[in-house]
Amino acid sequence: METHKLFGIWAVRSKASRFGSGQFWLRGRDGRRVEFPSRKEAINAVEKYDRDKVSKNIKYQAKRIEQKGSSKKEIRRRVKR
């Protein structure tokens, strides 16, 4: 199976948070994981989240998502939604 690169935003919540520590994929208002076709776009989004964040307890980072068997066309279609 062919693997294509897709990037997301990985959020890490510190144990200082009142909800405790945790790690998770950042999701949009529609509940879907926020995805980008390039690492550069994901890093730009991470920088924006870092500037605009309301909590000091969450750190964001761009992280590669493994997508096996998805075509480049399918990935582009999913990202545009």
N, C-alpha and C positions, 0 to 999 in steps of 0.2 A: 504494500500500500504506500502511496505517495503522501508525504507530509509537507504542509505549507506553513509558513510563518504567519502567525496572528498574535497580536499583543493586547494585553489588558492592563488594568490598573489593580494592583494588589495593595490592599489596605491592611496595616498592622496596628492594632489597638494595644496600647501599653497597659501594664497591670495597674497603673495609677488611675485608670478609668473606673468610674463607678460600676461599670458593667464587667470589669475584669479584662484580662488580656484576650486577644483573639486575632485571627487572620482570616481574610475573606476577599473574594473578588468584588470590586465595586460594581454596583448595579444601578441602572438608570431608573427613572420614575416608572417605567413600564415593567420593571422587575427583571429585565434582561441584562446580562453581563455587558459592561461597557467594553467594546472591542475596537481595535485599530489595525489597519493593514500594514503599518510600518512602525518600527521602534521609535523613530523620530516623532511621529504624531502622538504616540503614547507618552513620551517624555514631555512634550509640550503640554499635554493635558495634565500630567502630574504636577508640573510647575504651576499651572493655573490653580489646581486644587490646593497646593501648598500655600499659595498666596491668599486664597479666599477661605481657607478652612476656619471653622469656628472653635475647634478644639485643639489643644496642644497635645492631646493624648493619642492622636492618630497620625501615622506617617504613611505616605503613599509612595509606590514605586512601580515603574513599568516592568512588566514580566511577560515572558513568552508563554503563549497558550499552545499546547500541542493539539493539533487537529489532524487526525489520520483519515485519509481517504477523501477529504474535501478538496474540490477543485478550486483553483484561484478565482474562477467566475463565481462560484458559490460563496466563497469568503467575501468577495467584494459586495455581493448582493446582501449578505447578512449585515455587513458593516454599515451600509447605506440606510438601513431601516431606521 
